[in-house]
Amino acid sequence: MEAKAIVVGSSAVGGVCAKALANHGVETLVLEENFKPGKFHKCSGIMSKAGLESLGVSIKECTLNEVRGARVFAGGTELKFEASSTKGVVIDRQAYDERCAQEAQEAGAKLVLNARVEKVSSHDGGFTVSTPSDSFSSKVLVGCDGANSTVARTLGFPPIEARDFVLAWEGEFSGCRVSDPRLVHIYLEPSICKGFFGWLIPVSEDRARIGFASADFPKVREAKQAFLNLAPVQEVLGPTGSASCECVREFNYVIPIKPRAATQAGNAMLCGDSAGQVKATTGGGVVFGGKCAFIAADEIANHFSSGTPINYERRWREKYGGVLKAHNFIRAAYNFAEGFDNGSVLKASLAVGNAIGLPGFLSAKGDMDFIVS
Ligand SMILES: Cc1cc2nc3c(=O)[nH]c(=O)nc-3n(C[C@H](O)[C@H](O)[C@H](O)COP(=O)(O)OP(=O)(O)OC[C@H]3O[C@@H](n4cnc5c(N)ncnc54)[C@H](O)[C@@H]3O)c2cc1C
């Protein structure tokens, strides 16, 4: 089977990319390894409202909650900020991914399910993409196949180093007690969440996604119980063994926190987690991955209409490389601070933040994607 462009992976970023390509009039084929599109809920599903809306996918049906601020805990110290209007939306991530695929197909992209790409080879005229049962060819290829990208590996893109990943555990709990569903919780606990943090994303007053990530992969499994025993987490879950509170879903998954050194080789491109287009502060990748997919689609369309070389790498780095670097810088500064005195520096930083009026500044100016608005 042939198409002008093949997109590998039909999750949040692949769907946005395929829809944009099809809207530009590029004949597009999407290959997805699973029996349906999406990440199967392996995500906390919180995005900035403005950022998610900017991707143009309808979020009406998959929005579960709206949030406007956060409570940040370090030891016994808390810093709280709350904007006057909605800043983030909590979504049904699987429903969102399926919606992305549906809109891509409505725009004209063709989706092939149960098509696990095993090998990609490039030749003069383009690419040959092989699954266990079929072979597909295209002039242009976009790998939207996530953190363990087969496209990146088989085409020899530089790897994302192991130190630039964190490993997460998350559970969704029903029957818990969320005191204010408009506020997310952030837990700064270096002994448990080394190089990252823990979180609570409220879905409703009695439902929340609670998890943490760490750069210390082997410790994640054993740290889970210690995390669930943290006082502010217990406050939400209720006493250990509480019959009303149930973990309805849990998973482990990796998050890349730094862009790959190269994300384009000729007419092959990587978008989303495969490119490492993720905020190093929070691990959020849906918005920036989608924004970069727009740039890829635009460049590919220009290439087909006017023969210009694809200029994806330079364009996305010019537009979003700076802000992703700023997220990285904050992550590096945080990691430096957490290394001191087992978290007491973090605790002191929150106290100083409270003293100098940081909550007021964040409430007025904080932006989930661009740091300040
Ligand atoms: C615990 C956790 C919490 C997170 N929370 C948030 C959050 O709240 N907000 C946010 O913005 N981001 C969050 N993220 C990150 C976010 O989930 C990713 O940035 C986002 O899913 C990236 O989308 P993607 O389409 O690039 O990759 P993925 O969603 O990983 O999708 C890759 C797709 O490619 C398919 N695929 C893979 N290999 C192949 C192959 N060989 N052949 C064919 N198909 C293939 C997969 O089946 C899948 O459909 C979180 C991540 C984790 C792990």
The ligand as an SDF file (V2000), in Angstrom:
LIG
                    3D

 53 58  0  0  0  0  0  0  0  0999 V2000
    2.2960    8.7270   34.1850 C   0  0  0  0  0  0  0  0  0  0  0  0
    2.1830    9.7170   33.0520 C   0  0  0  0  0  0  0  0  0  0  0  0
    1.4090   10.8330   33.2010 C   0  0  0  0  0  0  0  0  0  0  0  0
    1.3310   11.7670   32.1740 C   0  0  0  0  0  0  0  0  0  0  0  0
    0.5150   12.8350   32.3340 N   0  0  0  0  0  0  0  0  0  0  0  0
    0.4060   13.7580   31.3640 C   0  0  0  0  0  0  0  0  0  0  0  0
   -0.4660   14.8470   31.5140 C   0  0  0  0  0  0  0  0  0  0  0  0
   -1.1710   14.9650   32.5090 O   0  0  0  0  0  0  0  0  0  0  0  0
   -0.5100   15.7800   30.5030 N   0  0  0  0  0  0  0  0  0  0  0  0
    0.2310   15.6460   29.3650 C   0  0  0  0  0  0  0  0  0  0  0  0
    0.1770   16.5310   28.4930 O   0  0  0  0  0  0  0  0  0  0  0  0
    1.0610   14.6040   29.2140 N   0  0  0  0  0  0  0  0  0  0  0  0
    1.1650   13.6430   30.1680 C   0  0  0  0  0  0  0  0  0  0  0  0
    1.9790   12.5800   30.0050 N   0  0  0  0  0  0  0  0  0  0  0  0
    2.7670   12.4810   28.7660 C   0  0  0  0  0  0  0  0  0  0  0  0
    1.8660   12.1020   27.6200 C   0  0  0  0  0  0  0  0  0  0  0  0
    1.1550   10.9330   27.9460 O   0  0  0  0  0  0  0  0  0  0  0  0
    2.6990   11.9060   26.3700 C   0  0  0  0  0  0  0  0  0  0  0  0
    3.4900   13.0730   26.1800 O   0  0  0  0  0  0  0  0  0  0  0  0
    1.7960   11.6990   25.1570 C   0  0  0  0  0  0  0  0  0  0  0  0
    1.0850   10.5020   25.2860 O   0  0  0  0  0  0  0  0  0  0  0  0
    2.6490   11.6610   23.8990 C   0  0  0  0  0  0  0  0  0  0  0  0
    1.8160   11.3000   22.8360 O   0  0  0  0  0  0  0  0  0  0  0  0
    2.4220   10.5570   21.5830 P   0  0  0  0  0  0  0  0  0  0  0  0
    1.2870   10.4290   20.6230 O   0  0  0  0  0  0  0  0  0  0  0  0
    3.6870   11.1950   21.1720 O   0  0  0  0  0  0  0  0  0  0  0  0
    2.8560    9.0980   22.1320 O   0  0  0  0  0  0  0  0  0  0  0  0
    1.9700    7.9600   22.7800 P   0  0  0  0  0  0  0  0  0  0  0  0
    0.7730    8.5280   23.4330 O   0  0  0  0  0  0  0  0  0  0  0  0
    2.8910    7.1240   23.5870 O   0  0  0  0  0  0  0  0  0  0  0  0
    1.4500    7.1280   21.5350 O   0  0  0  0  0  0  0  0  0  0  0  0
    2.2710    6.3390   20.7340 C   0  0  0  0  0  0  0  0  0  0  0  0
    1.3640    5.5790   19.7740 C   0  0  0  0  0  0  0  0  0  0  0  0
    2.1620    4.8460   18.8600 O   0  0  0  0  0  0  0  0  0  0  0  0
    1.7310    3.5030   18.8240 C   0  0  0  0  0  0  0  0  0  0  0  0
    2.9160    2.6910   18.4870 N   0  0  0  0  0  0  0  0  0  0  0  0
    4.0370    2.5340   19.2410 C   0  0  0  0  0  0  0  0  0  0  0  0
    4.9150    1.7460   18.6050 N   0  0  0  0  0  0  0  0  0  0  0  0
    4.3320    1.4180   17.4280 C   0  0  0  0  0  0  0  0  0  0  0  0
    4.7550    0.6250   16.3280 C   0  0  0  0  0  0  0  0  0  0  0  0
    5.9560    0.0250   16.3300 N   0  0  0  0  0  0  0  0  0  0  0  0
    3.9210    0.4670   15.2820 N   0  0  0  0  0  0  0  0  0  0  0  0
    2.7010    1.0810   15.2610 C   0  0  0  0  0  0  0  0  0  0  0  0
    2.2470    1.8420   16.2850 N   0  0  0  0  0  0  0  0  0  0  0  0
    3.0620    2.0120   17.3500 C   0  0  0  0  0  0  0  0  0  0  0  0
    1.1860    3.2480   20.2260 C   0  0  0  0  0  0  0  0  0  0  0  0
    0.3180    2.1300   20.2550 O   0  0  0  0  0  0  0  0  0  0  0  0
    0.4700    4.5540   20.4870 C   0  0  0  0  0  0  0  0  0  0  0  0
   -0.8150    4.5830   19.9280 O   0  0  0  0  0  0  0  0  0  0  0  0
    2.0700   11.5900   30.9880 C   0  0  0  0  0  0  0  0  0  0  0  0
    2.8600   10.4550   30.8130 C   0  0  0  0  0  0  0  0  0  0  0  0
    2.8960    9.5130   31.8330 C   0  0  0  0  0  0  0  0  0  0  0  0
    3.7100    8.2750   31.6310 C   0  0  0  0  0  0  0  0  0  0  0  0
  1  2  1  0
  2  3  1  0
  2 52  2  0
  3  4  2  0
  4  5  1  0
  4 50  1  0
  5  6  2  0
  6  7  1  0
  6 13  1  0
  7  8  2  0
  7  9  1  0
  9 10  1  0
 10 11  2  0
 10 12  1  0
 12 13  2  0
 13 14  1  0
 14 15  1  0
 14 50  1  0
 15 16  1  0
 16 17  1  0
 16 18  1  0
 18 19  1  0
 18 20  1  0
 20 21  1  0
 20 22  1  0
 22 23  1  0
 23 24  1  0
 24 25  2  0
 24 26  1  0
 24 27  1  0
 27 28  1  0
 28 29  2  0
 28 30  1  0
 28 31  1  0
 31 32  1  0
 32 33  1  0
 33 34  1  0
 33 48  1  0
 34 35  1  0
 35 36  1  0
 35 46  1  0
 36 37  1  0
 36 45  1  0
 37 38  2  0
 38 39  1  0
 39 40  1  0
 39 45  2  0
 40 41  1  0
 40 42  2  0
 42 43  1  0
 43 44  2  0
 44 45  1  0
 46 47  1  0
 46 48  1  0
 48 49  1  0
 50 51  2  0
 51 52  1  0
 52 53  1  0
M  END
$$$$
